Amino acid sequence: MSILVTIEHDIQELDQILIALAEKPFKEVAGLITKLRGHGERAIIAAQTPGQEPITKDPGPSTDPAPAPQPN
């Protein structure tokens, strides 16, 4: 069973979450980072498009490649 939880964060908070995730091994958080990145990108596009409703349903995994791991 899957439970969908919706939370709201501003761009700075989302950046802080991504920075915190970057401290974990990339293979453990790659999917989550990609999903958060996709949500952020869609929110920015929706905010820039007049009359566009924000996306509230998860459209699935992004087709964009995951960001490259950062060296430690």
C-alpha positions in Angstrom: 0.0 0.0 0.0 1.3 3.4 -0.9 0.3 6.6 0.9 0.8 9.9 -0.8 1.8 12.8 1.4 1.8 16.4 0.1 4.0 19.0 1.7 4.9 22.5 0.6 8.3 24.0 0.7 9.8 27.2 -0.9 12.8 26.9 -3.2 15.3 27.6 -0.4 13.9 24.8 1.8 13.9 22.4 -1.1 17.6 23.3 -1.8 18.4 22.6 1.9 16.7 19.2 1.6 18.7 18.4 -1.5 21.9 19.5 0.2 21.2 17.2 3.1 20.4 14.3 0.8 23.7 14.9 -1.0 25.5 13.8 2.2 24.0 10.3 1.8 25.5 7.7 -0.6 24.1 8.7 -4.0 22.7 5.3 -4.9 20.5 5.4 -1.8 18.9 8.8 -2.6 19.1 9.1 -6.4 15.5 8.3 -7.0 14.3 10.7 -4.3 16.6 13.5 -5.6 15.2 13.0 -9.1 11.6 13.1 -7.9 12.1 16.2 -5.8 13.9 17.9 -8.7 11.0 17.1 -11.0 8.4 18.5 -8.6 10.5 21.7 -8.2 10.8 22.1 -11.9 7.1 21.6 -12.6 6.2 24.0 -9.8 8.5 26.7 -11.3 7.0 26.2 -14.7 3.4 26.4 -13.3 4.3 29.6 -11.4 5.5 31.2 -14.6 2.5 30.1 -16.7 -0.5 32.4 -16.2 -3.7 30.5 -15.5 -1.9 27.2 -15.1 -2.9 25.2 -12.0 -0.1 23.7 -10.0 0.4 19.9 -10.4 -0.9 18.1 -7.4 -0.8 14.5 -8.6 2.5 12.7 -8.9 3.1 12.3 -12.7 5.6 9.5 -12.1 9.4 9.4 -12.4 11.1 12.1 -14.4 12.8 11.2 -17.6 15.6 13.6 -17.0 18.9 11.9 -16.0 19.7 12.1 -12.4 22.3 14.7 -11.4 25.9 13.5 -11.3 27.1 12.5 -7.8 29.2 15.2 -6.0 32.7 14.1 -4.9 33.2 14.0 -1.2 
